[in-house]
């Protein structure tokens, strides 16, 4: 006789990666983007909000993004999915790019840390 898996086991397996703790620091390149309409989280896109897109972090997660070329930092809320370009770790809103001082460059090297966690080096 084959037993049916229990529902809570299936739910746990399905969600296994969603709540997983990311690395203390993730380093790579950031770009900025200007989305119109709605984000993947369903929120209305606002280029003047301090928001970002990340591939795995849950929506609503606060992250600190540091521009490694000038030391400027900003705290952002994850509201979208992306980036979808190899080597990039985060897409930030236009306002965030202005505050991080890379809006004219378009791309910069950053360290992304989940807010409230101890910063780690990027090697």
Rosetta constraint file for C-alpha pairs under 8 A:
AtomPair CA 5 CA 9 HARMONIC 6.86 0.50
AtomPair CA 5 CA 10 HARMONIC 7.01 0.50
AtomPair CA 6 CA 10 HARMONIC 6.64 0.50
AtomPair CA 7 CA 11 HARMONIC 6.22 0.50
AtomPair CA 8 CA 12 HARMONIC 6.06 0.50
AtomPair CA 9 CA 13 HARMONIC 6.20 0.50
AtomPair CA 10 CA 14 HARMONIC 6.10 0.50
AtomPair CA 11 CA 15 HARMONIC 6.15 0.50
AtomPair CA 12 CA 16 HARMONIC 5.85 0.50
AtomPair CA 15 CA 19 HARMONIC 7.07 0.50
AtomPair CA 16 CA 20 HARMONIC 6.90 0.50
AtomPair CA 18 CA 56 HARMONIC 7.28 0.50
AtomPair CA 18 CA 57 HARMONIC 7.56 0.50
AtomPair CA 18 CA 58 HARMONIC 6.89 0.50
AtomPair CA 19 CA 58 HARMONIC 7.29 0.50
AtomPair CA 22 CA 57 HARMONIC 7.55 0.50
AtomPair CA 24 CA 113 HARMONIC 6.04 0.50
AtomPair CA 24 CA 114 HARMONIC 7.03 0.50
AtomPair CA 24 CA 117 HARMONIC 6.81 0.50
AtomPair CA 24 CA 118 HARMONIC 7.00 0.50
AtomPair CA 24 CA 119 HARMONIC 6.55 0.50
AtomPair CA 24 CA 120 HARMONIC 6.10 0.50
AtomPair CA 25 CA 111 HARMONIC 6.31 0.50
AtomPair CA 25 CA 112 HARMONIC 5.61 0.50
AtomPair CA 25 CA 113 HARMONIC 4.83 0.50
AtomPair CA 25 CA 114 HARMONIC 7.58 0.50
AtomPair CA 25 CA 119 HARMONIC 6.39 0.50
AtomPair CA 25 CA 120 HARMONIC 5.46 0.50
AtomPair CA 25 CA 121 HARMONIC 7.04 0.50
AtomPair CA 25 CA 122 HARMONIC 6.96 0.50
AtomPair CA 26 CA 89 HARMONIC 7.35 0.50
AtomPair CA 26 CA 111 HARMONIC 5.68 0.50
AtomPair CA 26 CA 112 HARMONIC 5.13 0.50
AtomPair CA 26 CA 113 HARMONIC 6.64 0.50
AtomPair CA 26 CA 122 HARMONIC 7.20 0.50
AtomPair CA 27 CA 89 HARMONIC 7.04 0.50
AtomPair CA 27 CA 109 HARMONIC 7.35 0.50
AtomPair CA 27 CA 110 HARMONIC 5.70 0.50
AtomPair CA 27 CA 111 HARMONIC 4.46 0.50
AtomPair CA 27 CA 112 HARMONIC 6.24 0.50
AtomPair CA 27 CA 122 HARMONIC 5.80 0.50
AtomPair CA 28 CA 87 HARMONIC 6.37 0.50
AtomPair CA 28 CA 88 HARMONIC 5.78 0.50
AtomPair CA 28 CA 89 HARMONIC 5.57 0.50
AtomPair CA 28 CA 109 HARMONIC 5.51 0.50
AtomPair CA 28 CA 110 HARMONIC 5.69 0.50
AtomPair CA 28 CA 111 HARMONIC 6.79 0.50
AtomPair CA 29 CA 87 HARMONIC 6.30 0.50
AtomPair CA 29 CA 88 HARMONIC 4.50 0.50
AtomPair CA 29 CA 89 HARMONIC 5.87 0.50
AtomPair CA 29 CA 90 HARMONIC 7.20 0.50
AtomPair CA 29 CA 107 HARMONIC 6.50 0.50
AtomPair CA 29 CA 108 HARMONIC 5.42 0.50
AtomPair CA 29 CA 109 HARMONIC 4.37 0.50
AtomPair CA 29 CA 110 HARMONIC 5.81 0.50
AtomPair CA 30 CA 88 HARMONIC 5.55 0.50
AtomPair CA 30 CA 89 HARMONIC 6.01 0.50
AtomPair CA 30 CA 90 HARMONIC 5.05 0.50
AtomPair CA 30 CA 91 HARMONIC 5.61 0.50
AtomPair CA 30 CA 92 HARMONIC 7.15 0.50
AtomPair CA 30 CA 107 HARMONIC 5.49 0.50
AtomPair CA 30 CA 108 HARMONIC 5.45 0.50
AtomPair CA 30 CA 109 HARMONIC 6.14 0.50
AtomPair CA 30 CA 110 HARMONIC 6.25 0.50
AtomPair CA 31 CA 88 HARMONIC 7.32 0.50
AtomPair CA 31 CA 90 HARMONIC 6.80 0.50
AtomPair CA 31 CA 91 HARMONIC 4.95 0.50
AtomPair CA 31 CA 92 HARMONIC 6.31 0.50
AtomPair CA 31 CA 97 HARMONIC 7.89 0.50
AtomPair CA 31 CA 106 HARMONIC 5.72 0.50
AtomPair CA 31 CA 107 HARMONIC 4.46 0.50
AtomPair CA 31 CA 108 HARMONIC 6.74 0.50
AtomPair CA 32 CA 91 HARMONIC 5.11 0.50
AtomPair CA 32 CA 92 HARMONIC 4.60 0.50
AtomPair CA 32 CA 93 HARMONIC 5.54 0.50
AtomPair CA 32 CA 94 HARMONIC 5.92 0.50
AtomPair CA 32 CA 96 HARMONIC 7.94 0.50
AtomPair CA 32 CA 97 HARMONIC 6.07 0.50
AtomPair CA 32 CA 103 HARMONIC 7.31 0.50
AtomPair CA 32 CA 106 HARMONIC 6.37 0.50
AtomPair CA 32 CA 107 HARMONIC 7.14 0.50
AtomPair CA 33 CA 91 HARMONIC 6.42 0.50
AtomPair CA 33 CA 92 HARMONIC 6.32 0.50
AtomPair CA 33 CA 93 HARMONIC 5.71 0.50
AtomPair CA 33 CA 94 HARMONIC 6.29 0.50
AtomPair CA 34 CA 47 HARMONIC 5.73 0.50
AtomPair CA 34 CA 93 HARMONIC 6.32 0.50
AtomPair CA 34 CA 94 HARMONIC 6.24 0.50
AtomPair CA 35 CA 39 HARMONIC 7.68 0.50
AtomPair CA 35 CA 45 HARMONIC 5.95 0.50
AtomPair CA 35 CA 46 HARMONIC 7.46 0.50
AtomPair CA 35 CA 47 HARMONIC 6.98 0.50
AtomPair CA 36 CA 44 HARMONIC 7.89 0.50
AtomPair CA 36 CA 45 HARMONIC 5.55 0.50
AtomPair CA 36 CA 46 HARMONIC 7.41 0.50
AtomPair CA 37 CA 44 HARMONIC 5.95 0.50
AtomPair CA 37 CA 45 HARMONIC 5.61 0.50
AtomPair CA 38 CA 42 HARMONIC 5.55 0.50
AtomPair CA 38 CA 43 HARMONIC 5.52 0.50
AtomPair CA 38 CA 44 HARMONIC 4.46 0.50
AtomPair CA 38 CA 45 HARMONIC 5.15 0.50
AtomPair CA 39 CA 43 HARMONIC 5.43 0.50
AtomPair CA 39 CA 44 HARMONIC 6.25 0.50
AtomPair CA 39 CA 45 HARMONIC 5.76 0.50
AtomPair CA 39 CA 79 HARMONIC 6.43 0.50
AtomPair CA 39 CA 80 HARMONIC 5.19 0.50
AtomPair CA 39 CA 81 HARMONIC 7.88 0.50
AtomPair CA 40 CA 79 HARMONIC 6.89 0.50
AtomPair CA 40 CA 80 HARMONIC 4.81 0.50
AtomPair CA 40 CA 81 HARMONIC 6.13 0.50
AtomPair CA 41 CA 59 HARMONIC 6.45 0.50
AtomPair CA 41 CA 79 HARMONIC 5.55 0.50
AtomPair CA 41 CA 80 HARMONIC 5.83 0.50
AtomPair CA 43 CA 79 HARMONIC 7.03 0.50
AtomPair CA 46 CA 93 HARMONIC 7.88 0.50
AtomPair CA 47 CA 93 HARMONIC 5.27 0.50
AtomPair CA 47 CA 94 HARMONIC 5.28 0.50
AtomPair CA 47 CA 95 HARMONIC 6.27 0.50
AtomPair CA 48 CA 93 HARMONIC 6.98 0.50
AtomPair CA 48 CA 94 HARMONIC 6.44 0.50
AtomPair CA 48 CA 95 HARMONIC 4.95 0.50
AtomPair CA 48 CA 96 HARMONIC 7.94 0.50
AtomPair CA 49 CA 93 HARMONIC 6.86 0.50
AtomPair CA 49 CA 95 HARMONIC 6.45 0.50
AtomPair CA 49 CA 96 HARMONIC 7.70 0.50
AtomPair CA 50 CA 75 HARMONIC 7.25 0.50
AtomPair CA 50 CA 76 HARMONIC 5.05 0.50
AtomPair CA 50 CA 77 HARMONIC 6.56 0.50
AtomPair CA 50 CA 92 HARMONIC 7.83 0.50
AtomPair CA 50 CA 93 HARMONIC 6.38 0.50
AtomPair CA 50 CA 95 HARMONIC 6.38 0.50
AtomPair CA 50 CA 96 HARMONIC 5.57 0.50
AtomPair CA 51 CA 76 HARMONIC 4.86 0.50
AtomPair CA 51 CA 77 HARMONIC 4.70 0.50
AtomPair CA 51 CA 78 HARMONIC 5.82 0.50
AtomPair CA 51 CA 79 HARMONIC 6.38 0.50
AtomPair CA 51 CA 92 HARMONIC 6.15 0.50
AtomPair CA 51 CA 93 HARMONIC 5.61 0.50
AtomPair CA 51 CA 96 HARMONIC 7.23 0.50
AtomPair CA 52 CA 76 HARMONIC 6.25 0.50
AtomPair CA 52 CA 77 HARMONIC 6.07 0.50
AtomPair CA 52 CA 78 HARMONIC 4.92 0.50
AtomPair CA 52 CA 79 HARMONIC 6.08 0.50
AtomPair CA 52 CA 80 HARMONIC 6.44 0.50
AtomPair CA 52 CA 90 HARMONIC 6.82 0.50
AtomPair CA 52 CA 91 HARMONIC 5.51 0.50
AtomPair CA 52 CA 92 HARMONIC 4.25 0.50
AtomPair CA 52 CA 93 HARMONIC 5.85 0.50
AtomPair CA 53 CA 78 HARMONIC 5.61 0.50
AtomPair CA 53 CA 79 HARMONIC 6.04 0.50
AtomPair CA 53 CA 80 HARMONIC 4.27 0.50
AtomPair CA 53 CA 81 HARMONIC 4.72 0.50
AtomPair CA 53 CA 82 HARMONIC 5.09 0.50
AtomPair CA 53 CA 83 HARMONIC 6.53 0.50
AtomPair CA 53 CA 90 HARMONIC 5.82 0.50
AtomPair CA 53 CA 91 HARMONIC 5.05 0.50
AtomPair CA 53 CA 92 HARMONIC 6.38 0.50
AtomPair CA 54 CA 78 HARMONIC 6.56 0.50
AtomPair CA 54 CA 80 HARMONIC 6.52 0.50
AtomPair CA 54 CA 81 HARMONIC 5.06 0.50
AtomPair CA 54 CA 82 HARMONIC 4.99 0.50
AtomPair CA 54 CA 83 HARMONIC 6.39 0.50
AtomPair CA 54 CA 89 HARMONIC 6.90 0.50
AtomPair CA 54 CA 90 HARMONIC 5.22 0.50
AtomPair CA 54 CA 91 HARMONIC 6.84 0.50
AtomPair CA 55 CA 81 HARMONIC 5.14 0.50
AtomPair CA 55 CA 82 HARMONIC 4.94 0.50
AtomPair CA 55 CA 83 HARMONIC 6.63 0.50
AtomPair CA 55 CA 89 HARMONIC 7.82 0.50
AtomPair CA 55 CA 90 HARMONIC 7.77 0.50
AtomPair CA 56 CA 81 HARMONIC 7.62 0.50
AtomPair CA 57 CA 61 HARMONIC 6.67 0.50
AtomPair CA 57 CA 78 HARMONIC 7.20 0.50
AtomPair CA 58 CA 78 HARMONIC 7.12 0.50
AtomPair CA 59 CA 77 HARMONIC 7.64 0.50
AtomPair CA 59 CA 78 HARMONIC 5.12 0.50
AtomPair CA 59 CA 79 HARMONIC 5.16 0.50
AtomPair CA 59 CA 80 HARMONIC 7.08 0.50
AtomPair CA 60 CA 77 HARMONIC 5.62 0.50
AtomPair CA 60 CA 78 HARMONIC 5.29 0.50
AtomPair CA 60 CA 79 HARMONIC 6.26 0.50
AtomPair CA 61 CA 77 HARMONIC 5.64 0.50
AtomPair CA 61 CA 78 HARMONIC 5.41 0.50
AtomPair CA 61 CA 114 HARMONIC 7.36 0.50
AtomPair CA 62 CA 75 HARMONIC 6.57 0.50
AtomPair CA 62 CA 76 HARMONIC 5.57 0.50
AtomPair CA 62 CA 77 HARMONIC 4.59 0.50
AtomPair CA 62 CA 78 HARMONIC 6.49 0.50
AtomPair CA 62 CA 114 HARMONIC 6.14 0.50
AtomPair CA 62 CA 115 HARMONIC 5.39 0.50
AtomPair CA 63 CA 75 HARMONIC 5.52 0.50
AtomPair CA 63 CA 76 HARMONIC 5.35 0.50
AtomPair CA 63 CA 77 HARMONIC 6.38 0.50
AtomPair CA 63 CA 78 HARMONIC 7.53 0.50
AtomPair CA 63 CA 112 HARMONIC 6.46 0.50
AtomPair CA 63 CA 113 HARMONIC 5.49 0.50
AtomPair CA 63 CA 114 HARMONIC 4.31 0.50
AtomPair CA 63 CA 115 HARMONIC 4.72 0.50
AtomPair CA 64 CA 73 HARMONIC 6.64 0.50
AtomPair CA 64 CA 74 HARMONIC 5.65 0.50
AtomPair CA 64 CA 75 HARMONIC 4.36 0.50
AtomPair CA 64 CA 76 HARMONIC 6.31 0.50
AtomPair CA 64 CA 112 HARMONIC 5.76 0.50
AtomPair CA 64 CA 113 HARMONIC 5.18 0.50
AtomPair CA 64 CA 114 HARMONIC 6.19 0.50
AtomPair CA 64 CA 115 HARMONIC 5.62 0.50
AtomPair CA 65 CA 73 HARMONIC 5.54 0.50
AtomPair CA 65 CA 74 HARMONIC 5.49 0.50
AtomPair CA 65 CA 75 HARMONIC 6.29 0.50
AtomPair CA 65 CA 76 HARMONIC 7.34 0.50
AtomPair CA 65 CA 110 HARMONIC 6.47 0.50
AtomPair CA 65 CA 111 HARMONIC 5.74 0.50
AtomPair CA 65 CA 112 HARMONIC 4.64 0.50
AtomPair CA 65 CA 113 HARMONIC 6.54 0.50
AtomPair CA 66 CA 71 HARMONIC 6.07 0.50
AtomPair CA 66 CA 72 HARMONIC 5.64 0.50
AtomPair CA 66 CA 73 HARMONIC 4.30 0.50
AtomPair CA 66 CA 74 HARMONIC 6.69 0.50
AtomPair CA 66 CA 100 HARMONIC 7.49 0.50
AtomPair CA 66 CA 110 HARMONIC 5.32 0.50
AtomPair CA 66 CA 111 HARMONIC 5.21 0.50
AtomPair CA 66 CA 112 HARMONIC 6.61 0.50
AtomPair CA 67 CA 71 HARMONIC 5.35 0.50
AtomPair CA 67 CA 72 HARMONIC 5.42 0.50
AtomPair CA 67 CA 73 HARMONIC 6.40 0.50
AtomPair CA 67 CA 100 HARMONIC 6.09 0.50
AtomPair CA 67 CA 108 HARMONIC 6.85 0.50
AtomPair CA 67 CA 109 HARMONIC 6.15 0.50
AtomPair CA 67 CA 110 HARMONIC 4.63 0.50
AtomPair CA 67 CA 111 HARMONIC 6.85 0.50
AtomPair CA 68 CA 72 HARMONIC 7.65 0.50
AtomPair CA 68 CA 108 HARMONIC 7.82 0.50
AtomPair CA 68 CA 109 HARMONIC 5.69 0.50
AtomPair CA 68 CA 110 HARMONIC 5.16 0.50
AtomPair CA 68 CA 111 HARMONIC 6.81 0.50
AtomPair CA 69 CA 108 HARMONIC 7.50 0.50
AtomPair CA 69 CA 109 HARMONIC 6.85 0.50
AtomPair CA 69 CA 110 HARMONIC 7.98 0.50
AtomPair CA 72 CA 99 HARMONIC 7.64 0.50
AtomPair CA 72 CA 100 HARMONIC 5.46 0.50
AtomPair CA 72 CA 101 HARMONIC 7.63 0.50
AtomPair CA 73 CA 99 HARMONIC 7.98 0.50
AtomPair CA 73 CA 100 HARMONIC 6.39 0.50
AtomPair CA 74 CA 96 HARMONIC 7.03 0.50
AtomPair CA 74 CA 99 HARMONIC 7.16 0.50
AtomPair CA 74 CA 100 HARMONIC 6.93 0.50
AtomPair CA 75 CA 115 HARMONIC 7.49 0.50
AtomPair CA 76 CA 96 HARMONIC 7.72 0.50
AtomPair CA 82 CA 90 HARMONIC 6.77 0.50
AtomPair CA 82 CA 91 HARMONIC 6.58 0.50
AtomPair CA 83 CA 88 HARMONIC 6.29 0.50
AtomPair CA 83 CA 89 HARMONIC 6.58 0.50
AtomPair CA 83 CA 90 HARMONIC 5.71 0.50
AtomPair CA 83 CA 91 HARMONIC 5.56 0.50
AtomPair CA 84 CA 88 HARMONIC 7.61 0.50
AtomPair CA 92 CA 96 HARMONIC 5.92 0.50
AtomPair CA 92 CA 97 HARMONIC 6.41 0.50
AtomPair CA 93 CA 97 HARMONIC 6.32 0.50
AtomPair CA 94 CA 98 HARMONIC 6.29 0.50
AtomPair CA 94 CA 103 HARMONIC 7.16 0.50
AtomPair CA 95 CA 99 HARMONIC 6.25 0.50
AtomPair CA 96 CA 100 HARMONIC 6.03 0.50
AtomPair CA 97 CA 101 HARMONIC 5.94 0.50
AtomPair CA 97 CA 102 HARMONIC 5.48 0.50
AtomPair CA 97 CA 103 HARMONIC 4.94 0.50
AtomPair CA 98 CA 102 HARMONIC 6.31 0.50
AtomPair CA 98 CA 103 HARMONIC 5.29 0.50
AtomPair CA 102 CA 106 HARMONIC 6.06 0.50
AtomPair CA 102 CA 107 HARMONIC 6.70 0.50
AtomPair CA 102 CA 108 HARMONIC 6.52 0.50
AtomPair CA 103 CA 107 HARMONIC 7.77 0.50
AtomPair CA 111 CA 122 HARMONIC 7.05 0.50
AtomPair CA 113 CA 117 HARMONIC 6.89 0.50
AtomPair CA 113 CA 118 HARMONIC 7.93 0.50
AtomPair CA 113 CA 119 HARMONIC 6.34 0.50
